[in-house]
Amino acid sequence: MNVKRWLVPAMVLLLAACGTKKEEKFVRSVKLVQPVALSNVSHKSLSGVVKESEEISLGFKTGGQIEKIFVKEGDFVKKGQKIAVLDRKDYQLGVDAYQIQYNQLKEEVARMEQLYKANSLSGNDYEKALAGLQQIGVQLQINKNKLEYTTLLAPVSGYIQSVNYDPAEMVQAGAAIVNLLNVSAIEVEVDIPASFYMQRDKFTSFCCASSLEPTKYPLTLLSINQKASSTQLYKMKLALDGKHPNHLTAGMNVVVDIALTDTTAMDGKSGFTLPINSLFNEAEKSYVWVFNNDSTVQKREVKMQGIDTAGKAIIRAGIKGNEQIIKAGVHSLTQGEKVRVLPESDTTNVGGLF
């Protein structure tokens, strides 16, 4: 009798425990996304090539025999640096000869001036003497200029591409002694497709970066070729603002970022963007699921206006921007359902192994 008395309560407790386990409810797991305020600017990245602004052929402004060349191919020269010199002897003699004549005539004119002031010399004779002094002065300055022209200086900073003569060679005025690659202001060339060319009036700013260094450098638009190439691409040239970094050299590939106004955001209205799969339709209306503080979801109607350039839905009304929106599995949720938020996957712990 004692066994029966203990057996009945034990069975009751066992059945109650089984019933509790059966009443456990399934909780759906979701991921959340925050609305992003709609911007009036979109970006386009294109491949570009760094180009030198120009290649300059440097030559003497007078002829003569090359005495010395101070550079070789590949050298970097700064603005004002000496490139080469001619034999100066004959030019120096010319300056000395005219300097002697000028000094002598200047003394004579000074004496004639005293006679003119004392009315012992006619004004006509004095004016002729002054004119002769001026002519000798002009010839003296011409010879001084020629003497100065025997030194070839770099007009800009750049790299020596080629040296075309050797010392002791005779050269004429204007002959290209060296070819200089001007890097004082480099350019970036980009080929843009026709569809992008049609939006050129919406371009607002430009910058570029290389794979060697992630820093973005601002660019200024120089020109866009009005004629397309055989591949239907339009060549656009941009100049690097300010002093360019040393690692950006001619021939290097860069990524050019072009910012342009987004017409979808320029109608005077505010809005947000959401991933397209966070929306669902019912009765020809668009809805999203809003995640509440009590871990339940609430269906909310929104007004969708197209897709932006990044493929996201543009929401004009229905959300304030501070909500957390369910971004996946929206078709299997119900009003007021309680959900569990999954954390975002860690890119350093793929598969959650650690």
Disulfide bonds with the S-S distance in Angstrom:
none
